[in-house]
Amino acid sequence: KSCFTTDVNYKFKYGSEGLNTNEIKEYIRNPHKFNTKWEMDGKYYNLWSTDNERTDANDEVVIKSVYDPSPVGYSLPASNAFTGFTTTGQNIGNPNQSPTPEQRAKFNVKGNWDKGWYFYTKPNKQGETVFFPASGYRGLDTGSLNHMTARGFYWVAGPNGRDDCRDLRFSSGSLGPLYSEYRSYGLAVRSAEERETHK
């Protein structure tokens, strides 16, 4: 669709209804408008985890913020959440090439590429599997869909800096649990059940 609604007050048409500002309050006031500013506000480390001050990949408990897009009882996962999807915990391969046999052996997946991967839930190809589709992303310039069925992108709660956040990124030729993207990209969310904190 070129528009999500016909209501003139809340329509979003690709390339025509965007915000390019440093003020987060403007994004809150206009949830129907797409953020077209690469780095967004460039001010916060804690937009999706209220107590966060770190930019490294970690397993700290995510304290859900009001900006987290997850449903009640869930939050974005910690920044290390997807590192078990490779045997090394690191990014492997190149999205524009087929993986070498050595690289492919480090993917903790079951079966072949199927417009996404069936990831094992435990190390060394053990446990159940969970499917992550190659859902693509919404571009930061126009909000249009890109790489549908070819690449997957999923946010985690942790930032990589004030301008970008960490994410899982994969294709048939690569698997990266520790990538980062500018905050204004529209990536998918695979929420995790909220964990209790004991302070």
C-alpha positions as CSV (number, residue, x, y, z in Angstrom):
1,K,0.0,0.0,0.0
2,S,1.1,3.6,-0.5
3,C,-1.0,4.7,2.5
4,F,-2.0,2.9,5.7
5,T,-5.2,4.8,6.1
6,T,-7.4,7.3,4.3
7,D,-7.8,9.5,7.4
8,V,-6.0,12.8,6.4
9,N,-4.9,13.3,10.0
10,Y,-3.1,10.0,10.3
11,K,-2.0,9.0,6.9
12,F,1.6,8.0,6.1
13,K,2.5,8.0,2.4
14,Y,6.0,6.9,1.5
15,G,8.2,9.9,0.8
16,S,5.7,12.5,1.8
17,E,5.0,12.2,5.5
18,G,8.3,12.1,7.4
19,L,10.0,13.8,10.2
20,N,13.6,15.0,10.2
21,T,14.2,16.5,13.6
22,N,16.4,16.1,16.7
23,E,13.4,16.4,19.1
24,I,12.1,13.0,20.3
25,K,8.9,14.7,21.5
26,E,8.0,15.4,17.8
27,Y,8.2,11.6,17.1
28,I,6.0,10.9,20.1
29,R,3.5,13.5,18.9
30,N,3.4,12.1,15.4
31,P,3.4,8.3,15.6
32,H,2.0,8.0,12.1
33,K,5.0,9.8,10.5
34,F,8.2,8.0,9.6
35,N,11.5,9.2,11.0
36,T,13.8,10.2,8.1
37,K,16.7,11.5,10.2
38,W,19.4,8.9,10.1
39,E,20.7,9.2,13.7
40,M,17.3,10.4,15.1
41,D,18.0,12.5,18.2
42,G,21.5,11.1,19.0
43,K,21.0,11.7,22.8
44,Y,20.0,8.5,24.5
45,Y,21.4,5.1,25.4
46,N,18.2,4.0,27.2
47,L,15.3,4.4,24.8
48,W,14.3,0.7,25.0
49,S,15.8,-0.2,28.4
50,T,15.4,2.5,31.0
51,D,18.4,1.8,33.1
52,N,20.9,1.1,30.3
53,E,24.1,3.2,30.0
54,R,26.1,0.6,28.0
55,T,26.9,0.3,24.3
56,D,28.6,-3.1,24.4
57,A,26.9,-6.3,23.6
58,N,25.7,-7.7,27.0
59,D,23.1,-9.9,28.8
60,E,21.9,-7.4,31.3
61,V,18.2,-7.6,32.1
62,V,16.2,-5.2,29.9
63,I,14.0,-2.8,31.9
64,K,11.2,-2.1,29.5
65,S,10.7,1.6,28.6
66,V,7.5,3.3,27.4
67,Y,9.1,3.4,24.0
68,D,9.5,-0.3,23.6
69,P,7.1,-1.6,20.9
70,S,6.6,-5.0,22.5
71,P,3.3,-6.1,23.9
72,V,2.5,-6.3,27.7
73,G,4.7,-8.8,29.4
74,Y,7.4,-8.7,26.8
75,S,10.3,-6.5,25.9
76,L,13.0,-6.2,23.3
77,P,15.7,-8.8,24.0
78,A,19.1,-8.0,25.5
79,S,21.8,-7.1,23.0
80,N,23.5,-10.6,23.3
81,A,20.2,-12.4,22.8
82,F,21.0,-13.7,19.3
83,T,24.7,-14.6,19.7
84,G,23.8,-18.3,20.0
85,F,22.7,-18.3,16.4
86,T,26.3,-18.7,15.4
87,T,28.8,-21.1,17.0
88,T,31.2,-18.2,17.6
89,G,28.7,-15.6,18.8
90,Q,30.1,-13.3,16.1
91,N,29.0,-12.0,12.7
92,I,29.8,-14.5,9.9
93,G,29.8,-14.3,6.1
94,N,28.8,-11.8,3.5
95,P,25.2,-11.1,2.5
96,N,26.2,-10.7,-1.2
97,Q,28.0,-14.1,-1.4
98,S,27.3,-17.7,-0.7
99,P,29.0,-18.8,2.6
100,T,32.0,-21.0,2.4
101,P,31.6,-24.5,3.9
102,E,33.6,-23.3,6.9
103,Q,31.4,-20.3,7.4
104,R,28.2,-22.3,6.9
105,A,29.3,-24.8,9.6
106,K,29.3,-21.9,12.1
107,F,25.6,-21.1,11.5
108,N,23.6,-22.7,14.3
109,V,20.7,-23.5,12.0
110,K,18.7,-26.5,10.9
111,G,18.3,-27.2,7.2
112,N,18.8,-24.8,4.3
113,W,17.8,-21.2,3.7
114,D,14.0,-20.9,3.3
115,K,13.5,-17.2,3.0
116,G,14.7,-17.2,6.6
117,W,16.5,-19.6,9.0
118,Y,15.4,-22.2,11.5
119,F,17.7,-21.4,14.4
120,Y,18.5,-23.9,17.1
121,T,17.6,-22.7,20.6
122,K,20.6,-24.3,22.2
123,P,24.3,-24.4,21.2
124,N,25.8,-27.0,18.8
125,K,22.7,-27.6,16.8
126,Q,20.7,-28.9,19.9
127,G,17.2,-28.2,21.2
128,E,14.1,-27.0,19.4
129,T,14.2,-24.6,16.5
130,V,12.6,-21.3,15.9
131,F,12.0,-19.7,12.5
132,F,13.0,-16.1,11.7
133,P,11.7,-15.0,8.3
134,A,13.7,-12.7,6.1
135,S,11.2,-9.8,6.7
136,G,13.4,-7.0,5.3
137,Y,13.1,-3.5,6.7
138,R,11.6,-0.1,6.1
139,G,14.1,2.3,4.7
140,L,14.9,5.5,6.6
141,D,14.4,7.8,3.6
142,T,10.9,6.9,2.4
143,G,9.7,4.1,4.6
144,S,9.5,1.7,1.7
145,L,10.1,-2.0,2.1
146,N,13.5,-3.4,1.2
147,H,15.0,-6.9,0.9
148,M,11.8,-8.8,1.6
149,T,12.5,-12.6,1.6
150,A,16.2,-11.9,1.0
151,R,17.4,-10.5,4.4
152,G,16.2,-10.4,8.0
153,F,16.7,-7.6,10.5
154,Y,15.6,-7.7,14.1
155,W,16.1,-5.1,16.8
156,V,17.5,-5.7,20.3
157,A,17.3,-3.3,23.2
158,G,20.9,-2.3,23.4
159,P,22.5,0.6,21.5
160,N,25.8,0.6,19.7
161,G,26.1,4.3,20.4
162,R,23.9,7.4,20.6
163,D,23.1,7.2,16.9
164,D,22.5,3.5,16.2
165,C,21.2,0.4,17.9
166,R,22.2,-3.3,17.7
167,D,20.4,-5.8,15.7
168,L,20.4,-9.3,14.3
169,R,21.0,-9.3,10.5
170,F,21.0,-12.4,8.2
171,S,20.7,-13.6,4.6
172,S,21.4,-16.9,2.8
173,G,25.1,-16.0,2.9
174,S,25.6,-14.3,6.2
175,L,24.5,-14.5,9.8
176,G,25.2,-11.5,12.1
177,P,24.0,-11.4,15.7
178,L,26.0,-8.2,16.5
179,Y,25.2,-5.7,13.7
180,S,24.0,-2.2,14.2
181,E,21.7,0.1,12.2
182,Y,20.7,3.8,12.4
183,R,17.8,4.2,14.7
184,S,15.5,5.5,12.0
185,Y,15.4,2.2,10.1
186,G,12.1,0.3,10.6
187,L,13.3,-3.2,11.6
188,A,11.2,-6.2,12.8
189,V,10.9,-7.0,16.5
190,R,11.1,-10.4,18.1
191,S,10.1,-9.7,21.7
192,A,11.2,-11.7,24.7
193,E,9.3,-12.4,27.8
194,E,10.2,-9.9,30.4
195,R,12.6,-11.0,33.2
196,E,12.2,-10.0,36.8
197,T,15.0,-7.9,38.4
198,H,16.1,-8.4,41.9
199,K,17.6,-5.2,43.4
